[in-house]
Every structure is written in C-alpha cells, then in structure tokens.
Amino acid sequence: MRPTAFRPDDRRLLNCAFAFSAGILGYLNLPAEPSLPALAALFISLAGFWFHAHRNGREASVLLMTAMIAGGAFAGSLRTTLVEAPKLGAAVTTSVTGRVIDREDARRGPRIVLEVHDFGQSRVGGQGDREFPHRVRVAIPAASQVKTGDVIEAKVRLFPPAGPVRPGGYDFSFRAYFEKIGATGFTYGAPEILRHKQLAGVGHFSRWLDDLRGSLSISIGQLLGATDAGALAIALLIGDRAGLSEDTEEALRAAGLAHVLAISGLHMALFAGGAFSGVLLVLGCVEAVALRWPTHKIAAIVALASATAYLAISGASIATQRSFLMIALVFLGILVSRKGLSLHSVALAAMVLLVLAPERLVHPGFQMSFAAVICLIAVYQRWRDRQQAAGWSDDRSSQALWWRVFRKSAGFVAGLAATALIAGIATGIIGAYHFGRYAPLGLVGNVLAMPIFSLMVMPIGVLALFLLPFGLALYPLKLMAFGLDMLLAIARWTAELDQGQGYLVPPSGGVTLLMVSAMFVLVLFGWRSQAIISLPILLLASFLHVMGRPPDIQLSSDGVAIAARDELGRLKFSSGRDSFETQMWLQAEGEGRAVPASLKMARGQRLCDGGGCVVKAWPAAGGHEGPVLVALPETPEAMAADCDIADIIVSDLIAPIECGAGFVVDGGVRARHGAVAIWLNALPGHKRDQETRGRRGDEREMEPVDPKALPYAIEWKGALSFPARPWHR
C-alpha cells in the first residue's frame, strides 16, 4: 500500500493558510471596493457557526475554509482602510520640510522617505480645504549626508505614484498606497539638514541599526576592496545590494542563482544553526554543565537571539522574515520539546505575515519563498515516508569505507540536484509571471555552484560576521571572496551557455494561478489526486496560455509613447530610446533586451506634422487585411480631422461626442484607465479594398473611414482598476 505524503489533520493549518490567501486574492481582484462592515459581519458569522459546530463535535471543514476565505477578504479590506492616506493629484514643484523615516542606498543613488511637516506654505495635517501627502519618497544626490531621523528642507519635483505601464504589469501605486507614500520624485540639489533630531524608542533603534549596517558594509568593503566578490559578500551578509553591478546580477539570474541574493532559509539556518552548534559544543565541554543543565534549550535561546540579530542586520526582507519565523518555530519547538520544522510552521509563518500585511500576498518575494519551501518540505517528507514504508535500512556495519563515502557523496549531489529542480520549478512559474523570464540552465548552475555556496561561502561568511567586531575577519572574508569568485565564474559560464534564451511571454495571472495550484496538488496529495486533479488543471493552463497573445498596440498612460506592430507582426516603438515603459512592453513580448534602433517605427509606419501623428498598426499574425490607423492629434483642429479618417484616436484632448473613430482613448479615458493595451482580432470576410493612408504627410484629403468597414474587432484593457480601487484613486 502506497503511503500518502500527509494525513488530512497534518494539512489543516496549511489549508487554512491557502483559504486565507484565496480570500485576500479575491478581495484584491474585486471589481469594486466592498463594504468593510459587511465583510466583518460575514467573517464573524461564519467563524461563529464553525465554532458552534466544532464545539458539538463536528469537523465542519468546508465551513472552516469558507470562514477563512471571508477572513482573508476582511483582513485585506481592513488593512486598506487603515493605511489610507492623501495622495498627490498632479505633478508639482514645491518645497517640503519633514523628517526622514527611511533611507535606501540603491544602485542608481540614494532615496529617502520623508514624513512631511510642511508642504510649500501649508502645514500638513492642519485645517484647510486641501490635503497634502503625509509621506513622500524622493531621490537625493549621492553625496548627501542625510540620515534617518534628520529634519530636512528641500525643493522637490513631485509626481503622483505611477500606475502600471501595461495591464497586469508592476503596479508601484499599489505598493505606495500600502506604504502610505502619497508622492514620489527628486530633490533639486542636496536637502538642507535643519537639525539632527534626537530620537527615542523605535526611532532611535532604527537609526542605530542603519548606522550599524552602514558601518559593517564599509568595514567589509575596506577589507575586500571594490570587487564583485566584495559587493556580493556585503549583499549576502548585510542585505545591501547597492554595490552589485548589473552584469553580476544578470549573470546570477541567467544561471538560476539569483536566489542566493535573497537572505532566506539557508542563510538564516547557517547563522542560527552555527550559533546553536557553537553554544552546544562549548557547554558540552563542561561536564557539570552538560550533566545538570538543559544545554539544548540554552543553545536554542542563544540561537534564537542570534537569528533575531541577523534579521535586523540583513534588512528584514519578506524572505528573511519568513525564514526567521520558521527557524524561530524550530528553536521554540526545542524549548517546549516538540517538532518545529514542518508544513505547520510554514503555514503559521505565512498566516502571521499575511494578517499583519495582507498585501504581501502579491509580492514576488513572498510567493517565491513560500512556494519553494512548501514544495521542498512536502517532497522530502513524502520521500522519507516512502523509505519508512518500504523498510529501507541504513546498516553501515557491513559496508566498505569507500562505498559509504561514495553513497554519501552521491546522496549529497542527488539531494542538491533535487532541491534545485524542485525549487526551480516552484519559483520559475512565479518568476515567469512577474519578470517574463526563467533559467533554462538553472539546474546546471545550482549543481555546480551551490556546494561552494553552502559548504564554503556562507559558513565562512557567518564566521567572518562574528569575528568582524574583534578585528579578526580579514582572512575569513578573503576565503569567502575566493569562494564567491568561483561562484561568479560558474554563473558567468552558465550564462554564456544560456545565450539569452531565458525569456518568454509572461503567462497571465489566471494561468499562473492554475499552474501553481496544479503544482501544490502534485506535491501535497496522493497519486490519485495528482492524476485526477492536476493533469486537467495543467492542460487547461497550457491551453489558455497558448491561446493568449501579447497586445498589438500599447499606449502609455500619458499618451506620449506608443508601440504598434508592423505589417510583419513585429512590435515597433515610437521612440528608439530605452525606458521603463519600453522594457515592460518588451517583457510582454517575451523579449529581454534594450530597444535597438531596428525596433523604432519606420517613417512609413509613423507620419507626423504640426498637428500630431498617425501610426499604422497590424495584428501579430500579419497584415493581409490592411492596417489600422491610430491618430494622435495634439490640436482641436487635428482632432476634428482625425475623427473622420482614423480607426483609433489617442489624445490628451477630449474627443467630441460625434467623433467617427471606431475607438477613442482621449484624456478622460486615460485618466480613468491609465495605460491601455489593444488587441486586433481579424473578422472573417472583412478586408479593405485598398490601404487607407493617413492625413499626416499627405497633401490630399482622404475620404472618411466607415468604422463598420474595419476588418478587426478591437479588444482593449486598461491598466488601472475601474471603478477605481483605493490604490488607483
């Protein structure tokens, strides 16, 4: 009889976490904002019904899952209400005065988050007709000495938080809303420090911690020099990636090794595990202590304190928080003499993080971290159960030494390969959705590099971090740098084999959800469930992904940038300059390179005059039905003319009601929907007799276009939610 990986009771908390996550995801994707009191009443009622059923001895699993779904939706709505703050409505240049509450040193320069006291001549939070942002994030000059807690004054250029540049793309306005950031921008010159405010409590600790992390980074940098290995060592030990070059990060991504940059389970396990083993070894050397004291519990307390310190020093990213919670449960399990590492601990860690901040659910780091850990624990627990059920023994008394060494080595390599494969699949699906890329040779890179990372780089790095305050870290850091040089050499070699092939058209959110669901079914349920449930889900996801295709026309939220396909179905851009918009549009195409001159629209596709431009667009399959005319008028006169000759109007102006264009994206539409993506679906039997030419660059007036003669059905989607959810208002 084949054993199942888990008993139903073992999955209850994990199922609750899944249901809670489903509630959050459902809330975030609702077409309109729900009523918070209604969600609260629904959750309390369902929870009460379940509690009553549970008290009467009934399991009521369906009722429990329903209550958890309602609880997730309620938690999301409550969090949205609690963090609501004023947001800037339009770009403005002004002066601000406020206190620095956070500083981030990124590769492109430092950025600060400012708690605003005065906005121009107005007092923030005072009585008045207008509300100003309470927090703003601005870029400052690299030489600025501003620190957390300083009160500063600066002249700034501020903008409303940007929404997605394409439907389904990265949404900074969503992140800014939950961080209470009402505007972003930059300062004109270095801010003036009015005073170094004396902080107390949490603020004082935060500033002290920032100074500590900065001094540790400087110390490591001085010992290792300005090298790639030195920058990578700082990133691994302190969580500061500002010194990493783009080439280094790209090589790690292409080789499937970017996960080493996320301070997570392995880093935390080595740091806290090293402390636990060290204390246990020291206490074990004293006979009286070893015989009379609970040495394992004492070591667990020290290890827990060490893990907490490492959480603070490393920057406390989502992956680090998850690994800290799990390692904390392990050591708490030692203290209470219970097993700590299981799917229970994963589910509990997820629930804690999501209750505190439900918006974390859609963060790539959260999704990748928990998906990988759930799959790894589930697969290895299933493997262990199969070994026990088969009665496998590990009797080494009759085995030769060379055979035991060979078995251990082969088992280590096989385990490493299995871990890389399982984690690679789990994170690869999510990475493809968020970033439009995967690592085809990630298994090769991980098998070659992870032994160096696990057995040499991180253990020595942890030792160096312990010895750094005593001035004894030079030689451990040099040895760590040697290992990092080998790791980077492997990453670059693997990336060269890849030759930039790790890009793909990102799957939609629905397809990704189906694939992740099928993956969890595969690892968490028995073989019958795997065949009956996961296979149809995978087939459906594959069908939907194949049937989907990237947009034929992309319009920026300000209407300035446009991308459209030429007659060969290739996406062309109105500008040959590289920008965040063009990179995101290329990502939707499954491309990962900067925009070369060959991708700029030719003159025959884009014609301009003093009144604006006209762009010809075709669908991805090619243009045998003829082009669609996209007009971009900039004056009322051009708008009136283009309404007669164009199929699609894109403009800051408000189009007249009688405009004859088949589809209008004017200032009002863009204000409500942001960036717009358009698909052209050919209509059978519809074909224009001759190619329609635009007014721009043509001396002759054209005959008006009949919208009914358009050989394509226009399907479109805006990047912003409509009606607007709170983060898009």
C-alpha positions in Angstrom: 0.0 0.0 0.0 1.4 3.4 -1.0 1.7 5.9 1.8 0.3 9.4 1.2 2.5 12.3 2.0 0.3 13.7 4.7 -2.7 12.8 6.8 -5.6 15.2 6.5 -5.0 16.5 10.0 -1.5 17.4 9.1 -2.7 19.8 6.3 -5.4 21.6 8.2 -3.4 24.7 9.1 -1.9 24.7 5.6 -5.4 24.5 4.1 -6.4 27.4 6.3 -3.5 29.5 5.0 -4.5 28.7 1.4 -8.1 29.7 2.1 -7.0 32.9 3.9 -4.8 33.7 0.9 -7.7 33.0 -1.5 -9.8 35.5 0.4 -7.1 38.2 0.1 -6.6 37.5 -3.6 -10.3 37.6 -4.2 -10.6 40.9 -2.3 -7.7 42.5 -4.3 -9.4 41.4 -7.6 -12.9 42.5 -6.8 -14.4 44.9 -9.5 -15.4 47.4 -6.8 -14.5 48.1 -3.2 -16.6 46.1 -0.8 -18.2 47.3 2.5 -15.9 46.7 5.4 -18.7 46.2 7.9 -20.4 43.7 5.6 -17.1 41.7 5.3 -16.7 41.9 9.1 -20.2 40.6 9.7 -19.7 37.8 7.2 -16.5 36.7 8.8 -17.7 36.8 12.3 -20.9 34.9 11.4 -19.1 32.1 9.6 -16.5 31.9 12.3 -19.2 31.7 14.9 -21.1 28.9 13.0 -17.8 26.9 12.7 -17.0 27.3 16.4 -20.5 26.2 17.3 -20.2 23.1 15.0 -16.7 22.4 16.4 -18.0 22.5 20.0 -20.6 20.0 19.1 -18.0 17.5 17.8 -18.5 18.2 14.0 -15.4 18.8 11.9 -17.1 21.2 9.5 -14.1 21.6 7.3 -16.0 23.3 4.5 -17.4 25.8 6.9 -13.9 26.5 8.3 -12.4 27.0 4.9 -15.3 29.4 4.0 -14.7 31.3 7.2 -11.0 31.6 6.4 -11.8 32.9 2.9 -14.1 35.5 4.4 -11.4 36.3 7.0 -8.8 36.9 4.2 -11.2 39.3 2.4 -11.9 41.1 5.7 -8.2 41.4 6.6 -7.5 42.9 3.2 -10.3 45.4 3.4 -9.3 46.4 7.0 -5.7 46.9 6.0 -6.8 49.0 3.0 -8.9 51.2 5.3 -6.2 51.6 8.0 -3.4 52.7 5.6 -5.5 55.2 3.6 -3.6 58.5 3.2 -3.7 61.5 1.0 -2.1 61.2 -2.5 -0.8 63.9 -4.8 -3.2 64.5 -7.8 -0.8 66.1 -10.3 2.9 66.9 -10.7 4.1 69.9 -8.7 7.4 71.7 -7.9 7.5 72.9 -4.3 9.4 73.0 -1.1 8.9 70.5 1.7 10.0 70.2 5.2 9.9 66.9 7.1 11.6 64.1 9.0 13.5 61.3 7.2 12.0 58.0 8.3 13.9 55.7 5.9 16.9 55.9 3.6 17.7 53.3 0.9 21.0 53.3 -0.9 20.2 51.8 -4.3 22.5 51.3 -7.4 21.0 54.4 -9.1 21.5 56.5 -6.0 20.0 57.1 -2.5 16.3 57.6 -1.9 14.6 58.8 1.3 11.1 58.6 2.6 10.1 61.8 4.2 7.3 62.3 6.8 6.2 65.7 5.6 5.6 68.6 8.1 5.2 71.5 5.7 4.2 71.3 2.0 5.0 74.6 0.4 3.3 77.2 2.5 0.8 74.8 4.0 1.0 72.8 7.2 0.4 69.1 6.5 -2.4 67.8 8.7 -3.6 71.3 9.5 -7.1 72.8 8.9 -7.7 73.7 5.3 -9.5 72.8 2.1 -6.7 70.7 0.6 -5.0 67.6 1.9 -1.3 67.0 1.1 0.7 63.8 1.2 1.9 62.8 4.6 4.8 60.8 3.2 6.8 61.3 0.0 9.7 59.3 -1.5 12.4 61.3 -3.3 15.8 60.6 -4.8 18.7 62.7 -3.4 22.3 63.3 -4.5 24.7 60.5 -3.7 26.9 62.9 -1.7 24.0 63.9 0.7 24.7 63.0 4.3 21.0 62.8 5.3 20.3 60.1 7.8 17.2 58.5 9.3 15.7 60.9 11.8 17.0 64.1 10.3 14.6 67.0 9.8 15.3 68.5 6.4 14.1 71.1 3.9 14.4 70.7 0.2 13.0 71.9 -3.1 11.4 69.0 -4.8 9.7 67.9 -8.0 6.9 65.5 -7.1 4.6 63.2 -9.1 1.6 61.0 -8.2 2.7 57.4 -7.6 2.9 55.8 -11.1 0.4 53.0 -12.0 1.2 50.0 -14.2 2.7 50.8 -17.7 0.7 47.8 -19.1 -2.3 45.9 -17.9 -1.1 43.2 -15.4 2.3 44.8 -15.1 4.2 46.0 -12.0 2.0 48.5 -10.1 4.0 50.9 -8.0 0.9 52.8 -7.0 -0.4 49.7 -5.2 2.9 49.4 -3.2 3.0 53.1 -2.5 -0.6 53.1 -1.2 0.1 50.4 1.4 3.4 52.2 2.4 1.3 55.5 2.8 3.5 57.2 0.2 1.5 59.9 -1.5 4.1 61.2 -4.0 7.5 60.4 -5.5 10.1 62.5 -7.2 13.5 64.1 -6.7 15.2 67.0 -5.0 16.9 69.9 -6.6 20.3 69.6 -5.1 21.1 68.3 -1.6 18.5 68.7 1.1 19.3 71.2 3.9 19.5 69.5 7.2 17.7 71.7 9.7 18.5 69.6 12.7 19.6 66.1 13.7 16.5 65.1 15.7 17.1 63.2 18.9 15.1 60.1 18.5 13.7 57.8 21.2 12.4 54.3 21.3 11.8 52.6 18.0 13.1 55.6 16.0 16.4 55.7 18.0 16.8 51.9 17.5 16.1 52.2 13.7 18.7 54.9 13.3 21.3 53.0 15.3 20.5 49.9 13.2 21.0 51.9 10.0 24.3 53.2 11.2 25.4 49.7 12.3 24.5 48.2 8.9 26.4 51.1 7.2 29.5 50.6 9.3 29.5 46.9 8.7 29.2 47.4 4.9 32.1 49.9 5.0 34.2 47.5 7.0 33.7 44.6 4.7 34.2 46.8 1.7 37.5 48.1 3.0 38.8 44.6 3.7 37.7 43.1 0.3 38.1 46.2 -1.9 35.8 47.4 -4.7 35.4 44.0 -6.3 32.4 42.0 -7.5 33.1 39.4 -4.7 33.2 42.2 -2.1 29.9 43.7 -3.3 28.4 40.2 -3.3 29.7 39.5 0.2 28.0 42.7 1.5 24.8 41.7 -0.2 24.9 38.2 1.4 25.8 39.3 4.9 24.2 42.7 5.3 21.5 42.6 2.6 22.8 45.8 0.9 22.8 45.3 -2.9 23.7 48.8 -3.9 27.3 47.8 -4.8 26.3 44.9 -7.1 26.8 45.6 -10.8 24.0 45.0 -13.3 26.3 42.5 -15.1 26.8 40.5 -11.9 23.1 40.3 -11.1 22.3 39.4 -14.7 24.8 36.6 -14.7 23.3 35.2 -11.4 19.7 35.5 -12.8 20.7 33.7 -16.1 22.4 30.9 -14.2 19.4 30.4 -11.9 21.4 31.6 -8.9 19.7 34.9 -8.1 18.0 33.2 -5.1 21.3 33.4 -3.2 20.8 37.2 -3.0 17.6 36.7 -1.1 18.6 36.3 2.6 16.3 33.4 3.4 16.3 29.9 4.8 19.9 28.8 4.0 21.4 32.0 5.3 19.3 32.0 8.4 19.8 28.3 9.1 23.6 28.6 8.8 23.7 31.7 11.0 21.4 30.5 13.7 22.5 26.9 13.4 26.1 27.9 13.7 25.3 29.7 16.9 23.3 26.8 18.2 26.1 24.3 17.5 28.8 26.5 18.9 27.0 27.1 22.2 26.1 23.4 22.4 29.8 22.5 21.8 31.1 24.9 24.5 28.5 23.8 27.1 29.2 20.1 26.3 32.9 20.6 27.1 32.0 21.4 30.8 30.9 18.1 32.4 29.0 19.6 35.2 27.0 21.8 32.9 26.4 19.1 30.4 25.0 16.7 33.0 22.9 19.1 35.0 21.8 21.9 32.7 19.4 21.7 29.7 22.1 22.6 27.2 19.9 22.2 24.1 17.4 24.7 25.4 20.2 27.1 26.4 21.7 26.8 22.9 18.2 27.3 21.4 17.8 30.6 23.3 21.2 31.9 22.1 20.4 30.7 18.5 17.0 32.5 18.6 18.7 35.7 19.8 21.3 35.3 17.0 18.6 34.8 14.4 16.8 37.9 15.6 20.0 39.9 15.4 20.7 38.6 11.8 17.1 39.5 10.8 17.7 43.1 11.9 21.2 43.4 10.3 20.2 41.9 7.0 17.4 44.3 6.3 14.3 42.1 7.2 13.1 41.4 3.7 10.0 39.2 3.2 12.0 36.1 2.5 14.1 36.8 5.6 11.0 37.3 7.8 9.6 34.0 6.6 12.8 32.1 7.3 13.2 33.9 10.7 9.6 32.8 11.7 10.3 29.2 10.6 13.7 29.0 12.4 12.1 30.6 15.4 9.5 27.9 15.5 12.2 25.3 15.3 14.0 26.6 18.3 10.7 27.2 20.2 10.0 23.6 19.4 13.2 22.6 21.1 12.3 24.7 24.2 8.9 23.0 24.5 10.2 19.6 23.3 8.2 19.5 20.1 8.9 19.2 16.4 9.3 22.6 14.9 10.0 22.3 11.1 7.0 21.1 9.2 4.3 22.4 7.0 2.6 23.6 10.1 5.4 26.1 10.7 5.3 27.2 7.1 1.6 27.8 7.3 1.9 29.6 10.6 4.6 31.9 9.3 2.5 32.7 6.2 -0.5 33.4 8.4 1.4 35.8 10.7 2.8 37.7 7.7 -0.5 38.0 5.9 -2.5 39.0 8.9 -0.1 41.9 9.6 0.1 42.9 5.9 -2.3 41.1 3.5 -0.8 43.0 0.5 2.4 40.8 0.9 0.5 38.0 -0.9 1.1 39.6 -4.3 4.8 40.4 -3.7 7.1 38.2 -5.8 9.4 37.5 -2.9 6.6 36.2 -0.7 5.2 34.0 -3.4 8.6 32.5 -4.5 9.8 32.0 -0.9 6.7 30.1 0.3 6.1 28.2 -2.9 9.7 26.8 -2.8 9.6 25.9 0.9 6.2 24.2 0.7 7.2 22.1 -2.2 10.6 21.2 -0.7 9.2 20.1 2.6 6.3 18.2 1.0 8.5 16.3 -1.4 11.2 15.4 1.1 8.6 14.4 3.7 6.9 12.2 1.0 10.3 10.6 0.2 11.0 9.9 3.9 7.6 8.3 4.3 8.2 6.1 1.3 11.6 5.0 2.7 10.0 4.1 6.1 7.1 2.3 4.4 9.5 0.3 2.2 11.5 -0.7 5.3 14.8 0.8 3.9 17.6 0.4 6.4 21.0 2.2 6.6 23.1 -0.6 8.1 26.7 0.5 7.6 28.4 -2.2 9.6 29.0 -4.4 6.6 29.8 -1.6 4.1 33.3 -0.7 3.0 34.5 2.8 3.7 34.8 3.7 0.0 31.2 2.7 -0.5 29.9 4.7 2.4 31.8 7.8 1.1 30.5 7.2 -2.4 26.9 6.9 -1.1 27.2 10.0 1.0 28.7 12.0 -1.9 26.1 10.7 -4.4 23.3 11.4 -2.0 24.5 14.9 -1.4 24.7 15.6 -5.2 21.4 14.0 -5.8 19.8 16.0 -3.0 21.3 19.2 -4.3 20.0 18.4 -7.8 16.5 17.5 -6.5 16.4 20.7 -4.4 17.5 22.8 -7.3 14.9 21.2 -9.6 12.0 21.4 -7.1 12.7 25.0 -6.0 13.5 26.0 -9.6 10.1 24.7 -10.8 8.2 26.3 -7.9 9.9 29.7 -8.3 10.2 29.5 -12.1 6.4 29.6 -12.6 6.1 32.7 -10.5 9.2 34.3 -11.9 7.8 33.8 -15.4 4.7 35.7 -14.5 6.4 38.6 -12.7 9.5 39.0 -14.8 8.9 37.2 -18.1 12.0 35.0 -17.8 13.3 31.7 -16.5 16.7 30.0 -16.2 16.8 27.1 -18.7 20.2 26.0 -17.3 19.4 26.7 -13.7 19.9 23.1 -12.7 23.4 23.1 -14.1 24.3 26.4 -12.3 22.9 25.2 -9.0 24.5 21.8 -9.0 27.9 23.3 -9.8 27.7 26.4 -7.5 25.6 25.5 -4.5 28.1 23.1 -2.9 30.6 26.0 -2.9 28.0 28.4 -1.6 26.6 26.0 1.1 29.8 24.4 2.3 32.3 27.3 1.9 30.9 30.7 1.2 28.1 31.1 3.8 29.7 29.2 6.8 32.9 31.2 6.4 30.8 34.4 5.9 28.9 33.7 9.1 32.2 33.2 10.9 33.6 36.5 9.5 30.5 38.4 10.6 31.0 37.0 14.2 34.7 38.0 14.1 34.3 41.4 12.5 33.8 43.4 15.7 37.0 41.9 17.1 39.1 42.8 14.1 39.7 39.2 13.1 37.6 39.0 9.9 40.2 39.6 7.3 41.2 36.0 6.5 37.7 34.5 6.7 36.5 37.3 4.4 39.3 36.6 1.9 38.5 33.0 1.9 34.8 33.9 1.4 35.7 36.1 -1.5 37.7 33.3 -3.1 34.6 31.1 -3.0 32.5 33.9 -4.4 34.9 34.4 -7.3 34.4 30.7 -8.1 30.6 31.1 -7.8 30.6 34.1 -10.1 32.8 32.3 -12.6 30.3 29.4 -12.7 27.4 31.9 -13.0 29.1 33.7 -16.0 30.0 30.4 -17.7 26.4 29.1 -17.3 25.0 32.4 -18.5 27.2 32.2 -21.7 25.8 28.8 -22.4 22.3 30.2 -22.0 23.0 32.9 -24.7 20.0 35.0 -23.6 17.4 32.3 -24.2 15.6 32.6 -20.8 12.9 35.0 -21.9 9.2 34.1 -22.6 5.8 35.7 -23.0 4.6 36.0 -19.3 1.6 33.8 -18.5 -1.5 35.7 -17.4 -2.4 35.9 -13.7 -5.1 33.2 -14.2 -2.8 30.8 -16.0 -0.2 31.3 -13.3 -2.7 30.6 -10.5 -3.8 27.4 -12.3 -0.2 26.2 -12.7 0.7 26.9 -9.1 -2.5 25.2 -7.9 -1.6 22.1 -10.0 1.9 22.2 -8.6 0.6 22.1 -5.0 -1.7 19.3 -5.8 1.2 17.3 -7.2 3.3 17.6 -4.0 0.6 17.7 -1.3 -1.9 15.0 -2.3 -1.8 11.3 -3.1 -1.1 9.9 -6.6 -4.8 9.5 -7.5 -5.4 13.2 -6.8 -2.3 14.0 -8.8 -3.7 12.3 -11.9 -7.4 13.2 -11.5 -7.0 16.9 -10.4 -3.6 18.2 -11.5 -3.5 16.9 -15.1 -6.7 18.7 -16.2 -5.6 21.9 -14.5 -2.2 21.8 -16.3 -3.9 21.1 -19.6 -6.3 24.0 -19.1 -3.5 26.3 -18.1 -1.4 25.3 -21.1 -4.4 25.8 -23.4 -5.2 29.2 -22.1 -1.5 30.3 -22.3 -1.2 29.1 -25.9 -4.5 30.8 -26.9 -3.4 34.1 -25.3 -1.1 36.6 -27.1 0.5 39.9 -26.4 -1.3 43.1 -27.3 -0.9 44.6 -30.8 -0.9 48.2 -29.6 0.4 49.5 -26.3 -0.4 53.1 -25.2 1.4 54.8 -22.3 -0.7 56.5 -19.6 0.3 59.9 -20.7 -0.3 59.1 -24.4 3.2 60.2 -25.4 4.7 56.7 -26.1 3.0 54.1 -28.3 4.1 50.7 -29.6 2.4 49.0 -32.6 3.0 46.1 -34.9 4.2 46.5 -38.4 3.0 44.5 -41.4 5.2 41.6 -40.4 3.8 41.4 -36.9 6.8 42.8 -35.1 6.3 45.3 -32.3 7.7 48.7 -33.1 8.2 51.7 -30.9 7.5 55.4 -31.4 10.9 56.1 -29.8 14.2 54.2 -30.0 15.2 55.3 -26.5 15.4 52.8 -23.7 12.9 53.4 -20.9 10.9 51.6 -18.2 7.8 51.6 -20.4 9.6 50.1 -23.4 11.3 47.4 -21.3 7.9 46.4 -19.8 6.3 46.3 -23.3 9.2 44.1 -24.5 8.8 41.9 -21.5 5.2 41.3 -22.5 6.6 40.2 -25.9 9.0 37.7 -24.3 12.0 39.9 -25.1 14.6 41.0 -22.6 16.9 43.4 -24.4 17.0 47.2 -24.6 15.3 48.8 -27.6 17.7 48.9 -30.5 17.2 51.3 -33.5 15.8 48.5 -35.6 12.7 48.4 -33.3 11.9 52.1 -33.9 8.9 52.7 -36.2 9.9 53.5 -39.8 8.7 56.6 -41.5 6.2 54.6 -43.5 4.5 53.4 -40.3 4.5 56.7 -38.4 3.8 60.0 -40.1 3.8 63.3 -38.2 3.1 67.0 -38.8 2.4 70.0 -36.7 -1.0 68.7 -35.6 0.3 65.3 -34.3 1.0 61.9 -35.7 -0.7 58.9 -37.4 0.6 55.3 -36.8 -0.3 52.3 -38.8 -0.8 49.1 -36.8 -1.3 45.4 -37.8 -2.1 42.3 -35.7 0.5 39.8 -34.7 -0.5 37.4 -37.5 0.4 39.9 -40.2 -1.4 42.5 -42.2 -3.2 40.9 -45.2 -6.5 42.6 -44.0 -4.8 46.0 -44.1 -3.6 48.3 -41.3 -5.5 50.1 -38.6 -4.9 53.9 -38.4 -4.1 55.2 -34.9 -4.2 59.0 -34.8 -2.5 61.1 -32.1 -3.9 64.6 -32.5 -2.5 67.4 -30.5 -4.8 70.3 -31.5 -8.6 70.6 -31.7 -8.4 71.0 -35.5 -6.4 67.8 -35.8 -8.8 66.0 -33.6 -11.8 67.1 -35.8 -10.0 65.8 -38.9 -8.7 62.6 -37.4 -12.2 61.7 -36.1 -13.2 61.3 -39.8 -10.1 59.3 -41.1 -8.8 57.3 -38.1 -9.8 54.0 -36.7 -8.4 54.8 -33.2 -7.9 58.1 -31.6 -5.3 58.6 -28.8 -5.0 62.1 -27.3 -4.8 64.3 -24.2 -7.8 66.2 -25.6 -11.4 65.3 -25.0 -12.9 63.8 -28.2 -16.2 65.3 -29.4 -19.3 63.1 -28.9 -19.8 62.9 -32.7 -16.2 61.6 -33.3 -16.5 58.9 -36.0 -13.4 56.9 -35.0 -14.1 53.3 -34.1 -12.3 53.5 -30.7 -11.3 56.6 -28.7 -8.6 56.9 -26.0 -8.8 60.5 -25.0 -7.8 62.3 -21.9 -10.8 61.2 -19.9 -10.4 57.5 -20.8 -6.7 57.6 -19.9 -7.4 59.4 -16.6 -9.8 56.5 -15.7 -7.9 53.6 -17.1 -4.2 54.6 -17.3 -2.1 52.7 -19.8 -4.1 50.9 -22.5 -3.4 47.6 -24.3 -5.3 46.9 -27.6 -5.7 43.6 -29.4 -6.8 43.4 -33.1 -8.8 40.3 -33.9 -9.4 39.7 -37.6 -13.0 39.4 -38.7 -13.6 36.7 -41.3 -14.7 38.0 -44.6 -13.7 41.6 -43.8 -11.0 43.2 -45.9 -10.4 46.7 -47.1 -10.2 47.2 -50.8 -7.2 49.5 -50.6 -4.8 50.6 -47.9 -6.0 53.6 -46.1 -3.5 56.4 -45.8 -3.4 59.0 -43.0 -3.6 62.8 -43.2 -0.1 63.3 -41.8 2.4 63.9 -44.6 -0.2 63.5 -47.3 -1.2 66.7 -49.3 -4.6 65.2 -50.4 -7.6 64.9 -48.1 -8.8 61.4 -47.5 -12.3 60.1 -47.7 -13.9 59.4 -44.3 -13.4 55.9 -42.9 -16.5 53.9 -42.2 -16.0 52.2 -38.7 -18.1 49.3 -39.9 -15.6 48.6 -42.6 -12.8 48.0 -40.0 -11.6 44.4 -40.6 -10.7 43.9 -37.0 -12.7 43.5 -33.7 -11.0 45.8 -31.2 -10.4 44.3 -27.7 -8.8 46.5 -25.1 -7.9 46.6 -21.4 -6.8 49.4 -19.1 -4.0 49.1 -16.6 -6.0 50.8 -13.7 -9.0 49.2 -12.0 -12.3 50.7 -12.9 -14.3 51.7 -10.9 -11.1 52.8 -9.2 -10.0 50.8 -6.1 -8.4 52.9 -3.3 -4.8 52.5 -4.6 -5.8 53.8 -8.0 -7.9 56.8 -6.9 
